[in-house]
Amino acid sequence: MKYPSVIPMALSLLLVSMAAHAVTIESSTGVYLTFRDCIAGETVCDEISAPTAVIVEGLPGNQHSKAEHVVASKGKAAGEVKLTDTSSEHSASTAAEPGSRNGSNTSTVQKFTNSSDGPVTLTVSGTLNFQLQVPEENAGLEKLGQSSASAEFGILQMNLESFEAGTTAEDNMRILMDGPEGAEFKDLGSSQIQPTTNVSQSGTDSESLSATVGPGESAWIWTIMQALVASGAEVSASLDIQLETN
């Protein structure tokens, strides 16, 4: 079973295999930037190519990850994420030249353990701020060519107290997206923040979810923010995640 995810990535094709040595982690952050070509059909971006450039930053266990990159004639992408015991902060800015499709993905995973004598309600709240500029001629682009900012977060339990994440940024990103190999997951809930796509707009959207964690039990909180643009569009976004217990 994989972590739920709004991100359509075939990481197994893009990331190298797990390193022989590994870092044992209970929390981590990562940034994943991609640059692709639009493939024209009825519109300028009916399909998208495999990535022509990929930037991955964030070693296993890092509480702060950051990446930015510019590709001539394609555009730019940047992402940053910071993790504390009770919050995570994501930010991204992405711009695509005509005929290009660029993306910024920021991710976290974090363990919470209930050390009290009774059940605890764990509440995760997320607020997404976004500003999206899309050329009017892009209004008819299909899903793969659409521009957007989105976020997803959730709570799950697994049969591991900690897990090995390899030693490289690629190993770390695989863990953030798919979870550790061989783990068994129990999904305690997830929420998506998905504003209207492919329309110039700015705004703020919020969602939250709660789950009960029994005494001595652990839960894992995962978060993802994605900023995607195609063919002349630009987006900037930030995601604030807060963890509360009662």
N, C-alpha and C positions, 0 to 999 in steps of 0.2 A: 504493500500500500504506500502511496506517495502522499506528501503534504498536499492538501487542496491548493490550487494555484490559478490565478488569472493570467499567468504568463505562458504563452504558447511557445515553449522552447524545447528542442530536442537536444538536451544537454549531453546525452550519451554520445552524440556525434561531434560535439564541439569541445568537450573537456577531456583531458588526458585521464588515464586510469589512476586509481588510488595509489599513493606512494607506499613504499614498503614500510616506512616508519610513519607514525601517526601521533597527533596531538589529541589528548582526551579533553573534551570540552563540555560545558554545561550552558554556554551562551556564545553567540558569535554574530558578526555583521558582515555584509558583503555588498559590492557594487558590480553590476554587469552592464556594459555598454555594447550596443551593436550598430553596425552600419550596413545597410542593404541597398540594392538597386530596386527601383520599381520596374515591373514588367508590364508594358502597355498592352491593352486589348481594346475593349470598347471605351475605356478611360485610360488615363495616363498611369494608373497604378492598380490594374486588375489583380495582379499577383506580385509577390516579392521574391527576390532571390535569396539564396543562402547568404549568411553574413560575409561581406567582403573584408570586414575588420571587426575584431572582438577585443574588448578591454575588460579584464577581470581584476578587481582589487579587493583586498581584505583577507588576511591570513586567518586560519582557524583560531578562534578565541579572541580575536580583536574586538574591542568595544567601539572602535571608530574606524570607518573605512571611507575612502574618498577616491574618485577618479574623474578625469576630464580628458577629452580628446577631440581633435579636429582632423577631418579628412578633407583634403583639397577637392573641391567640386561636389562634395557630398554634404558637408555641414558639420555640426558639432553636437556633442552630448556630454553631460556632466551629471554626477550623482554623489551624494554624501549621506551617511547615516551614522548616528551616535546612539549608544545604548547605555542606560543606567539601570539600577535595580528596579525602578518604578516607571520608567518611560523609555521611549525611543523617538528620535527626531530624524525624519527623512527630508531630503530636498533634491530637486532635479531641474535641469534646464536643457532643452533639446531643440535644435533647429535643423531643418532639412532643405537642401537645395532642390530645385526642380529635378524630378526623376530619381530622388533618393528617399529612403525610408530609414529613420534612425530611432533608437530607443535607449532609455535609461531605466534600469531596474535596481532597486535597493531592497535589501532583505535582512531580517533578523530572526534569531531563534533564542529563547531564553527559558531557563528552568525556574519554576516556582515550587517550593516545598512547604507544606503546611506543618509547622513544628508545634502547633497548639494541641490541646487535648480534645478539641471538638471540630466539627466541620467549619470550613471557611468558604465564603462566597467570593470568588475572584471575578472582578469586573474589568473588562478591557474596553476602553473608549478611544475612538479614532476620529480625528478631524482633518479633512483634506481641504487645503486651499489651492486653487488653481487659476491660471490665466492662459487661455488658449486662443491663438490667432490662426485662422484657417482661410486661405484664399477662397473666394466665392466659387470659383470653378471646381473646387474640390468637393463640393456638396454631394455630388453623385458617386463618389468613390465607394467601392464595396468595402467589406470589413477589413481585409488585409491592408488596404490603403488608407484607412481612416486614421484620424489623429485624435488623441485623447489623453487624459490623466485618470488613473484609477488606483484603487488600493484594496487590499484584502487582508484580514487578520483573523486569527482563530486560536482556539485552545484545544489541546489534545493530551492524552496520556499515552505512554508507551512502556514496554516491558524492559526498559533500560534506565539505569540511574544516571548514566553519562554515556557518551559514545565517542569513537575515534573518528577524526575528521581529516586524516591525512596531514600534509604539511604545506600544501600550496594553496594559492587563491582559488585555483580551479577545483581542488578537492573540497574546499570550504563552500564554494558556491553550489556544488552538487549536493552537499549535505543540507544547505539552506533550502534548496528547491525540492529535493526528493526524500530527505530524511536518511538515517543510517541504514545500510543494507541489513536485511534480516530482522528489522524491528517490526513489532506488532503494535498497531495504533488503535486507540479508541478516541473517536472524534467527539469532543464536547461542545462543538459549535463553531461557526465562522460567520463573518459579516463582510459584505462587499460595499465599497463606495464607488459607484460608476456613474458619474455625471453624463449628460447627453454628449455624444461624440460628434466630431467632425463639424462643429459649429463654433464660430468665434464667440467666446464668452469668458467670464470670470465669476468666481463664486466660492462658497464654502459649503461642504456637506459633511455630516457627522453620522456615525453609527456606533453602537455599543453591543456587547454581549456579556453574559455572566455564566459561570459554571461553579458547581460546588465541588470542593476538594476535601476529602476526608482527612482525619488526623493521621499524620505520618505519610500521607500520600503526596505525590508530586504531579505537576502538570507542566506542559511546555506551551509557551506562547510564541506564535510565529506571525510575522508581518511582512507584507510585500507592498511596495509602491512602484507603479510603472508609468512612464511618460513616453508616449509614442507620437511621432509626427511624420508626415509624408509630403513631398513635393511642394516646398515653399511654406509649410506651416511651422509654427513655433509654439512651444509650451513651457511654462514654468510651474512648478508644483511643490508643495510641502505637506508632509503628513506628521501630525503629532499624536503619539500613542501614549495613553496613561493607564497604569495598572493600579487598581484599588482593591483592598480587602476589607471584609466586615463579617 
